[in-house]
Amino acid sequence: VKFEAGNTVMIKGGNNMGRVGVIMHRERHPGSFEIVHIKDAVGHTFSTRLTNVFVVGKGTKPWISLPKGNGIKLSIVEDRNAKMSK
């Protein structure tokens, strides 16, 4: 699977580790870190370094089974409410 815009990726490092989304675009910075902008299933956009990104599927369909929650990061309030309801 090629590393190109529109493919599904999983973040393997940094503050966004474990999140899953679709590549929007890639910023090239010669002599520095390349930045990738990603949009998750909920519609939140975030960016990370290229070295933290791992392609897991073509288009919006992943070729692997995703972890619980499908790699969507909950807000602090949503996470607390989910834990309290258990």
N, C-alpha and C positions, 0 to 999 in steps of 0.2 A: 504494500500500500504506500503510495507516494505522500510526501509531506506537502500538501497544497491546501489552499483555501477550500472550505466546504467539507473536509474530512473530520471524522470524530477523533478526539484525542483525550487522553487521561494525563493529569498532572502528576509527576512522580517526585517532586521536590518543592521546597519553598513553603510559603504560607498557604498556598492553594492546593497542597498535596491531597490527592484523592478525588479532586473534582473532575467532572467529565463535561465536555462541551464540543462545540464545532469551531474550527479555525475561521476567523473572520479575515484577518490579514496579518502579514509579517513585516516588521520594520527591520531593515538592514542598517547596521551602524558599523562601518568599517573601523577596525581597531578597538571595538568595544563589544558589548553583549547585544545579540540580536533579540528583539522583543516580539512575542507572538500575542495577538489579541484574540480572545476566545469568548464565545457566548454559550451559556449553559441552557438547559431545557426550560428553565423558568424564565429566561430572558435577561438574566444578569450578565453583564460583560466584565471581564477582568483580563489582566495581562500578566505575563510571566516571561522569564528568560527561555530561550530556545532549548537549552540543555535540560530544562525541567519538563519538557513536553514529549509524550510518547503516543504515536498514532495507533489507534485501536480499531479503526473501521473506515470503510469507504462511504462517503456521503454522511447521512445522519444515522446510518445503521451500524452499530458496533459488531465486530466479528468475534468478540469474546463476551462472556457473561459478566455483567457489571455487578459491583458490590451492592449491598443493601442500601436503598435510597437512591440508586442510580447515579451516584456521584454528585448529588445536589447538596450544596452547603446551606444549612438552615441558619436563620438569624438567631441571635441569642434568645429572644423571646419564644420563637417557634421551637427551638431545641429544648428549652425549659418546659414548655407546655407538653411536648411529646414525652419527656421523662416523667413528668408529674402524672400523666394519664395512665402510665403503666402500673 
